[in-house]
Amino acid sequence: MNERRLRWGVLSTANIGRAAVIPALKRSGNGELVAVASRSEEKAQDFADKQGIPRAYGSYEALLAAGDIDAVYIPLPNSLHREWTIKAAEAGKHILCEKPLALNATECEEMAAAAEQHGVVLMEAFMYRLHPQTEKVLELIQDGAIGELRLIYAVFTFLLSNPANIRLQPELGGGSLMDVGCYCVNVIRTVAGGEPVEVQAYANWGETGVDEEMAGTIRFASGLLAQFTSALTLERREFYQVAGPEGHIEVPAAFLPGKGDTTVYEHHGRQGATAHSISGVDEYQLMVEHFADCVLNKLPPRYPPSEAAANMRVIEALYRSARANGRPEKV
């Protein structure tokens, strides 16, 4: 391994890699993008040519066998995360895997065990957590800006127009909760700083069997309540609010704020609001650089795989509730 730069390979030519993570890898100060793999050599080479990636492989196995690749980014469908994370760990590659890390908490634990066994770093790619605006929200809460946290509300919806999209295929781990609702669950847990005890959810199920819309409530032992909405059938919205007796905090561009400046609003009723301006950053670049820093300097990632497993336990409970017409479920 180069002492100063982590050498990356990408498993799949998925759009999230093309649009966001591959550009971030190429811009990163401590990483180097070496190769991409697809199940088709022709497709992989075409992708590599268009993205300026030095090498292309016609199979994922071939990339994992390359001796000059230190880490892999995995943006495969959710149903394939476990298989290829474990294979990557067995090949001695560090792994940054797209969210959600797996289909359930048990798979997350198996993936974490494989990473530990083979001495590699495994991290879930929830990039929004590395954005300074998330850190600002946590700082305001910790400093008591709104008093004791009592309510959280999170929304992530968008309109999916392609009926063949993998997000509509249950066998691939599709559904609004798995695709965008997982962000809501994650930010609720991150802001709360703990794990919930009970959930309740309702869903509208599409023709393929996935949840196209979901509304859920998440309850913590402290009395903190959180609600969220996720959907694949509505206009794009992504925000969250956190409220206490002395005010509330609003994050209008919660998960994908882009690279421009963003704002966190601190409201105090009739006293008015304070706008906290956050300088623009590339949250994907911050994520891959944090990951590379952990590998290069032998540091634990800020968010370990156990955190991903905890997120999936909540998601699993929400699905149990939604399939039981809103029956409350323990986490």
Salt bridges, closest charged atoms under 4 A:
ASP46 OD2 - LYS50 NZ 3.24
ASP68 OD1 - ARG55 NH2 2.81
ASP70 OD1 - ARG7 NH2 2.83
GLU83 OE2 - LYS87 NZ 2.95
GLU109 OE2 - ARG313 NH2 2.57
GLU110 OE1 - ARG82 NE 2.49
GLU135 OE2 - ARG302 NH1 3.06
GLU139 OE2 - LYS136 NZ 3.33
GLU148 OE2 - ARG150 NH1 3.25
ASP179 OD1 - LYS99 NZ 3.79
ASP179 OD2 - ARG167 NE 2.97
GLU195 OE2 - ARG189 NH2 2.79
GLU198 OE1 - ARG219 NE 3.19
GLU198 OE2 - LYS330 NZ 3.62
GLU250 OE1 - HIS267 NE2 2.94
GLU266 OE2 - HIS268 NE2 2.68
GLU266 OE1 - HIS276 NE2 2.69
ASP282 OD2 - ARG27 NH2 2.25
GLU307 OE1 - ARG129 NH1 2.88
GLU307 OE2 - ARG189 NH1 2.67
GLU329 OE1 - ARG320 NE 3.29
GLU329 OE2 - ARG327 NH2 2.64
